[in-house]
């Protein structure tokens, strides 16, 4: 009996240990695929995130902030076709190693899916090269018909994937 036990015990131990090894491998695979899925979900949420006025968005070491959104009086010489002028104050800080170019034409304002025209009365809209470590502040004005909720889309030219950054603009 001792002889049989001496041979059977190591076989049972070997089977037990090999079974434990398989379980760990499967668990690691499940964990890594779950982590990959979670990362993909976070990336998708970040990709589709809509920011608010006052929030800073960082794209390739360039920070963009819509600091203020308000209805302003139109220029006395240029009447807006839709009746009101929405002014967006924008600040862009370049912390990247390269010079970047920002222009009002990179921004699109939408109301109910319809693009709103830029208003060119008054000050010149934001536009210019921003050197490393520098900041540019300016405005963009839009010809709008009423107060409400708008969506501002920015497509940076310095981003290789042409990612769109979106802000929700509530005008009261």
N, C-alpha and C positions, 0 to 999 in steps of 0.2 A: 504494500500500500504506500509506504514511504517512497519507493522508487517511482510509482506512478505519479504521485503528488509532486515529486521533484521535477518531472518532465512536464506536467500539465500546468503548474503554477507559472513558469516563465512564459508559456504560450498565452495564457489568459492575460497576464500583465502586458505582453506585447500587443495583443489585440485591443486591450483597453487604451493603451497609450496611442496607438495608431488611430483609433476612433476619435480620441480627443484632438489629435492633430488635424484631422479632417474638419472637425467642427470649427476650430480656430480659423482655418483658411477660408471657409465659407463666410464666417462672421466678418472677417476683414474685407472680403470682397463686397459684402452687403454694405458695410460701413463706408467703404470708399465710393461706391456708386451712389449711396445716399448723400454723401458730402458733395459729390459732383452735381447731383440734382439740385441740392440746396444752393450751391454756388450759382448754378444756371438760373434758378428762380430769382435770387437776389440781383443778379446781373440784369435780368429782364425787367424787374421792378424798377431798378435804377435807370434803365434805358427809357422806360415809359413814365418816369416820375415827372410830375408837373410842379414847378416851384411857385412860390408866392413873392409878391413885392417885398423887398428887404432881405430875401434869402440870397446867399452868394453861391454861385455854381462854379466849380473848378473844372476846366477842360484843358488837359495837357499843360498844367502849371500856369494857366491863364484864368484869373478869377473875374467873373462877370456878375454884377449886382444891378438889379433894377431898384433904385433907391426910392423912387417916388412915382406915382401915377395920379394925375389929376386933370380935370377939365380946366382949360385956361381960355382967356379971351383971345379971339383971333386978331391977327394983324389988321389994323384999320384999313389997309389998302387991298387986302386979299381976303375975300369972304369965303369961308368953307362951304363947299357944295352941300354937305349934309347937315350943316348948322352948328356943329360943335367941334372943338379941337381938344384932343387928348394928348397931353404931354407926358412923356416917359423920361425920367432922369436916369442916366446909365453911367456906371463907373466900371472901368476895365483895368485890372492890374496885371502886368506881365511879369511873372516870376520864372518864365522859361529861359532857356539859353539863347533863343532866337528872337528876332524882331517879329512882331505880329501886326497884321493890318485888320482894323475893325472899321466897318462902315454901316451906315443906316440901311443900306440896301441888303445887308445880310439878315435883317429882321423882317418878319412878316406878322402883321396883326390881323387876327381873324375874329369875326363876330358871327356865330351861328354857321361856321364853315365858310363864310364869305370873306374874302380878303378886303381889308380897308386901305384906302389910299393914304399915302404920306402927305402931310400938309407942309408946304414950304414957306409959310409966312414967318417973319421974325428971324430968330437966330438960325445960324447954319447948323444942320444936323451933325451928330457925332460922326467923325471920319478921321482916320489917320493911322500912321505907323506908330507902334508903341515899342520902344526899346526895352531891353532886359532891365528889370527892376523899376520900370516907369509905370505911371498910371495916366489914364485918359478919362476925363469925365465930360459928358455932354448930354444932349437931349435928342429925342426923336418926337416929332409931332405927327398925329394922324387925324384925318378928316373923318369924324364919326357922327352918327345921327343921334345917339342917346347914351345915357349912362347905362351901366350894366356890367356883365361879365364878358371879358375878352380873353383871347389866348394869343400870347406873343411867342413866336417861334424864331429861334436864332440858329442859323446854320453857319458855323465858323469855317472860314476858308483855310485856317491853319491846322485843321483836324483831318487826318488822312481818311477816316471812315465817314466823313460828312455827317456826323451825328447831329441830330436836332435837339436843341435844348428848349424846353417849353416852360412858360410862366402863365399862371392864371392871374389876370388883371381884373380886380373888382373896382369899378368906378362908381362912386356914389354922388 
